[in-house]
Amino acid sequence: MSIINISKIFISAIYAFSLAYCCLEDVEVKLWNECYNVQTTFKLNLSGSGLIGKIPFEIGDLSNLHSIDLSNNQLSGNIPSSIGKLKKLTFLYLQDNQLTGQIPKEIGSLVNLQRLFLSSNQLTGNIPKEIGKLKELEYLYLFKNKLSGHIPLEIQKLVNLFKLDLSSNQLSGAIPIEVGSLLKLNSLRIFNNQLSGAIPISIGNLLHLEFLFLQDNQLSGDIPMEFKKLHRLSYIGLYGNNFSIQFLPDIIHLKKNQNIIDYLQLNQ
């Protein structure tokens, strides 16, 4: 075999190798050694795929994404700010990883987002006020992180919110009165933080509320009589706080199949 033929075979092999490992520029995006077409990739479901390392910044180039599920992996590092470029995104699942750093303020650009799951990571810093721009949001799960600071007042703008879980963080300050603006809220879980002050009477506006967990904070004062309005309330946790009076059972309308729990365990 001549040197020329060997050279041709070698060049062909290199070309084939490059096709296998390089994506088409401006057409495809390479993520975790796979190429994804910018125009036709609408869902990215890699949950439980054993992914490690950082979320590539290039993920923000998949402009037609509607859903991202990278949950239950070993991803680390920051959430890339480029994620804010994904204007069509409705579902973002990043829970159960090892992500660190702050929630990027660019998250507020995802105006079509309905579900934001960032729970069970190691995120720090404040909850960004830009989260108030997510007016289509129905589920906000930030529990089991290391978030600090106050619950942002802008949360009142999340008028479609159905479930809010900020539990097991390091949040401080008062529960904002503005929580009472979330009229569609079914579940409010903000237990195991460092929240203080009184329970705002505006919680009595949440007529669809079934789950209310405020235990293991530093709350004080009286239990609002406005709880009487919460006819759908089925589960409540108030223990591990510093309330000034014992909870009166007639404040809550108990159902025939009683599921109300811990309502007398205020100061244990």
Residue pairs with C-beta under 8 A, 6 or more apart in sequence:
21 33
22 30
23 29
23 30
23 35
24 35
26 38
27 37
27 38
27 39
28 35
28 36
28 37
28 38
29 35
29 36
29 38
29 41
29 58
29 59
29 61
29 62
30 36
30 56
30 58
31 44
31 56
31 58
31 59
32 46
32 49
32 51
32 56
36 44
36 62
38 61
38 62
38 63
38 64
39 64
40 64
41 62
41 64
41 65
42 64
42 65
42 66
42 67
43 65
43 66
43 67
43 68
43 69
44 59
44 62
44 65
44 67
44 68
44 69
44 70
45 67
45 69
46 69
46 70
46 73
47 69
47 70
47 71
47 72
47 73
47 93
48 71
48 72
48 73
49 73
50 73
50 74
51 70
51 73
51 74
51 75
52 73
52 74
52 75
52 76
53 75
53 76
53 77
54 75
54 76
54 77
54 78
54 80
55 70
55 75
55 77
55 79
55 80
55 83
55 94
55 99
56 80
57 80
57 82
58 82
59 68
59 80
59 82
59 83
59 86
60 80
60 81
60 82
60 83
60 84
60 85
60 86
61 82
61 85
62 86
63 85
63 86
63 87
63 88
64 88
65 86
65 88
65 89
66 88
66 89
66 90
66 91
67 89
67 90
67 91
67 92
68 86
68 89
68 91
68 92
68 93
68 94
69 91
69 93
70 93
70 94
70 97
71 93
71 94
71 95
71 96
71 97
71 117
72 95
72 96
72 97
73 96
73 97
74 97
74 98
75 94
75 97
75 98
75 99
76 97
76 98
76 99
76 100
77 99
77 100
77 101
78 99
78 100
78 101
78 102
78 104
79 94
79 99
79 101
79 103
79 104
79 107
79 118
79 123
80 104
81 104
81 106
82 106
83 89
83 92
83 104
83 106
83 107
83 110
84 104
84 106
84 107
84 108
84 109
84 110
85 106
85 109
86 110
87 109
87 110
87 111
87 112
88 112
89 110
89 112
89 113
90 112
90 113
90 114
90 115
90 136
91 113
91 114
91 115
92 110
92 113
92 115
92 116
92 117
92 118
93 115
93 117
94 117
94 118
94 121
95 117
95 118
95 119
95 120
95 121
95 141
96 119
96 120
96 121
97 120
97 121
98 121
98 122
99 118
99 121
99 122
99 123
100 121
100 122
100 123
100 124
101 123
101 124
101 125
102 123
102 124
102 125
102 126
102 128
103 118
103 123
103 125
103 127
103 128
103 131
103 142
103 147
104 128
105 128
105 130
106 130
107 116
107 128
107 130
107 131
107 134
108 128
108 130
108 131
108 132
108 133
108 134
109 130
109 133
110 116
110 134
111 133
111 134
111 135
111 136
112 136
113 134
113 136
113 137
114 136
114 137
114 138
114 139
114 160
115 137
115 138
115 139
116 134
116 137
116 139
116 140
116 141
116 142
117 139
117 141
118 141
118 142
118 145
119 141
119 142
119 143
119 144
119 145
119 165
120 143
120 144
120 145
121 144
121 145
122 145
122 146
123 142
123 145
123 146
123 147
124 145
124 146
124 147
124 148
125 147
125 148
125 149
126 147
126 148
126 149
126 150
126 152
127 142
127 147
127 149
127 151
127 152
127 166
127 171
128 152
129 152
129 153
129 154
130 154
131 137
131 140
131 152
131 154
131 155
131 158
132 152
132 154
132 155
132 156
132 157
132 158
133 154
133 157
134 158
135 157
135 158
135 159
135 160
136 160
137 158
137 160
137 161
138 160
138 161
138 162
138 163
139 161
139 162
139 163
140 158
140 161
140 163
140 164
140 165
140 166
141 163
141 165
142 165
142 166
142 169
143 165
143 166
143 167
143 168
143 169
143 189
144 167
144 168
144 169
145 168
145 169
146 169
146 170
147 166
147 169
147 170
147 171
148 169
148 170
148 171
148 172
149 171
149 172
149 173
150 171
150 172
150 173
150 174
150 176
151 166
151 171
151 173
151 175
151 176
151 179
151 190
151 195
152 176
153 176
153 178
155 161
155 164
155 176
155 178
155 179
155 182
156 176
156 178
156 179
156 181
156 182
158 164
158 182
159 181
159 182
159 183
159 184
160 184
161 182
161 184
161 185
162 184
162 185
162 186
162 187
163 185
163 186
163 187
164 182
164 185
164 187
164 188
164 189
164 190
165 187
165 189
165 190
166 189
166 190
166 193
167 189
167 190
167 191
167 192
167 193
167 213
168 191
168 192
168 193
169 192
169 193
170 193
170 194
171 190
171 193
171 194
171 195
172 193
172 194
172 195
172 196
173 195
173 196
173 197
174 195
174 196
174 197
174 198
174 200
175 190
175 195
175 197
175 199
175 200
175 203
175 214
175 219
176 200
177 200
177 202
178 202
179 185
179 188
179 200
179 202
179 203
179 206
180 200
180 201
180 202
180 203
180 204
180 205
180 206
181 202
181 205
182 206
183 205
183 206
183 207
183 208
184 208
185 206
185 208
185 209
186 208
186 209
186 210
186 211
187 209
187 210
187 211
187 212
188 203
188 206
188 209
188 211
188 212
188 213
188 214
189 211
189 213
190 213
190 214
190 217
191 213
191 214
191 215
191 216
191 217
191 237
192 215
192 216
192 217
193 216
193 217
194 217
194 218
195 214
195 217
195 218
195 219
196 217
196 218
196 219
196 220
197 219
197 220
197 221
198 219
198 220
198 221
198 222
198 224
199 214
199 219
199 221
199 223
199 224
200 224
201 224
201 226
202 226
203 209
203 212
203 224
203 226
203 227
203 230
204 224
204 226
204 227
204 228
204 229
204 230
205 226
205 229
206 230
207 229
207 230
207 231
207 232
208 232
209 230
209 232
209 233
210 232
210 233
210 234
210 235
211 233
211 234
211 235
211 236
212 230
212 233
212 235
212 236
212 237
213 235
213 236
213 237
214 237
214 238
214 241
215 237
215 238
215 239
215 240
215 241
215 262
216 239
216 240
216 241
217 240
217 241
218 241
218 242
219 241
219 242
219 243
220 241
220 242
220 243
220 244
221 243
221 244
222 243
222 244
222 245
223 238
223 243
223 245
223 247
223 248
223 251
223 266
225 251
227 233
227 251
227 252
228 251
228 252
228 253
230 252
230 253
231 253
233 252
233 253
233 260
234 255
234 259
234 260
235 259
235 260
235 261
236 252
236 260
236 261
236 262
236 263
237 261
237 262
238 247
238 262
238 263
238 265
238 266
239 262
239 265
239 266
239 267
239 268
240 268
241 266
241 267
242 267
243 266
243 267
246 264
246 266
247 263
247 264
247 266
249 263
249 264
252 260
252 263
254 260
